[in-house]
Amino acid sequence: MILGAHVSVAGGVQNGPLNGTKIGCQAIQIFAKNQTQWLAKPYSDENVQGFKTNLAASGIKPVVIHDSYLINLCASDPVILKKSIDAFTDELQRAALLGVPYVVMHPGSHLGKGEEWGIACIADHLNEILSRPGTAGVTTLLETTAGQGTNVGYTFEQLALIREKVTDKTRVGVCADTCHMYSAGYDLKSEDGYQDVWKRFADLIGLENLKAFHLNDTKKAHGSRVDRHDHIGQGHLGVDPFRRLLNDSRFSSLPGLLETPGDDQDFKRNLDILRSLR
């Protein structure tokens, strides 16, 4: 697995690779713009060329973008839905400009309209977005969720249904979050459970469609359906699931990205722990 973390782009997206290098990342995840705002000014040539130059010098590969937390492709409010569709289009267009192959998204929250409705709505809007100009060459990664509230995407079946309804399935993959999966009820902790989880994933979605990992321990118990990240080895997962993942040859070419709490020193410490498990 290619290890890294979600790094800051404060001062401009071109700073992402520099910040990744500072903490010893081999892969990075970034926000393409302010994750708490709908709109952002277009990239300048300095942003785009600076990012590409700094990335090439860093040797970091791959890069993953995480979309804005505001986006909900199954929002029931038509105003929020339009903003979400336009904002996610912008995320893909920014990724294309930077040459970033993946944009990770939380599939959406149905807000009481029902999971079946939410799944169909998300797929319909992905079809619309993926047909828009400037989005080609970028793959959307549906993130496994914890199932908190009315969030969709906490089962492999739900993720498979979304992909099934998307016309161009080559443009939709999955990002597996260890915290979310365990909280959603997937047993990554025991050896038998671990093997069963990935067999189910392979059968329902296909391991070839798994493109990235978020490596997070969890503050909440198995099946809690609550999303609370913790430092590696300090939560309910412990170190064994991460040892299995890091020594699983099926995942050796995929980015494993930390989203653990704290600052750069915490990321360094968590990266050291992960590397010690190989």
Secondary structure as the mmCIF struct_conf table of DSSP 4:
data_model
#
loop_
_struct_conf.conf_type_id
_struct_conf.id
_struct_conf.beg_label_comp_id
_struct_conf.beg_label_asym_id
_struct_conf.beg_label_seq_id
_struct_conf.end_label_comp_id
_struct_conf.end_label_asym_id
_struct_conf.end_label_seq_id
STRN STRN1 ILE A 2 HIS A 6
TURN_TY1_P TURN_TY1_P1 ALA A 10 GLY A 11
HELX_RH_3T_P HELX_RH_3T_P1 VAL A 13 ASN A 15
HELX_RH_AL_P HELX_RH_AL_P1 GLY A 16 LYS A 22
TURN_TY1_P TURN_TY1_P2 ILE A 23 GLY A 24
BEND BEND1 GLN A 26 GLN A 26
STRN STRN2 ALA A 27 PHE A 31
BEND BEND2 ALA A 32 LYS A 33
TURN_TY1_P TURN_TY1_P3 GLN A 35 THR A 36
BEND BEND3 TRP A 38 TRP A 38
HELX_LH_PP_P HELX_LH_PP_P1 LYS A 41 SER A 44
HELX_RH_AL_P HELX_RH_AL_P2 ASP A 45 SER A 58
TURN_TY1_P TURN_TY1_P4 GLY A 59 GLY A 59
STRN STRN3 VAL A 63 HIS A 66
TURN_TY1_P TURN_TY1_P5 TYR A 69 LEU A 70
TURN_TY1_P TURN_TY1_P6 LEU A 73 CYS A 74
BEND BEND4 SER A 76 ASP A 77
HELX_RH_AL_P HELX_RH_AL_P3 PRO A 78 LEU A 98
TURN_TY1_P TURN_TY1_P7 GLY A 99 GLY A 99
STRN STRN4 TYR A 102 MET A 105
STRN STRN5 GLY A 108 SER A 109
TURN_TY1_P TURN_TY1_P8 LEU A 111 GLY A 112
BEND BEND5 LYS A 113 LYS A 113
HELX_RH_AL_P HELX_RH_AL_P4 GLU A 115 LEU A 130
TURN_TY1_P TURN_TY1_P9 SER A 131 SER A 131
BEND BEND6 ARG A 132 ARG A 132
TURN_TY1_P TURN_TY1_P10 PRO A 133 GLY A 134
TURN_TY1_P TURN_TY1_P11 ALA A 136 GLY A 137
STRN STRN6 THR A 139 GLU A 143
HELX_LH_PP_P HELX_LH_PP_P2 THR A 144 THR A 144
TURN_TY1_P TURN_TY1_P12 GLY A 149 THR A 150
STRN STRN7 ASN A 151 VAL A 152
BEND BEND7 THR A 155 THR A 155
HELX_RH_AL_P HELX_RH_AL_P5 PHE A 156 LYS A 165
BEND BEND8 THR A 167 THR A 167
HELX_RH_3T_P HELX_RH_3T_P2 LYS A 169 ARG A 171
STRN STRN8 VAL A 172 ASP A 177
HELX_RH_AL_P HELX_RH_AL_P6 THR A 178 ALA A 184
TURN_TY1_P TURN_TY1_P13 GLY A 185 GLY A 185
BEND BEND9 LYS A 189 SER A 190
HELX_RH_AL_P HELX_RH_AL_P7 GLU A 191 LEU A 204
TURN_TY1_P TURN_TY1_P14 ILE A 205 ILE A 205
HELX_RH_3T_P HELX_RH_3T_P3 LEU A 207 ASN A 209
STRN STRN9 LEU A 210 LEU A 215
STRN STRN10 ASP A 217 THR A 218
BEND BEND10 LYS A 219 LYS A 220
TURN_TY1_P TURN_TY1_P15 HIS A 222 GLY A 223
STRN STRN11 HIS A 229 ASP A 230
TURN_TY1_P TURN_TY1_P16 ILE A 232 GLN A 234
BEND BEND11 GLY A 235 LEU A 237
BEND BEND12 VAL A 239 VAL A 239
HELX_RH_AL_P HELX_RH_AL_P8 ASP A 240 LEU A 246
TURN_TY1_P TURN_TY1_P17 ASN A 247 ASN A 247
HELX_RH_3T_P HELX_RH_3T_P4 SER A 249 PHE A 251
TURN_TY1_P TURN_TY1_P18 SER A 252 SER A 253
BEND BEND13 LEU A 254 LEU A 254
STRN STRN12 PRO A 255 LEU A 258
BEND BEND14 PRO A 261 GLY A 262
HELX_RH_AL_P HELX_RH_AL_P9 ASP A 264 SER A 276
TURN_TY1_P TURN_TY1_P19 LEU A 277 LEU A 277
#
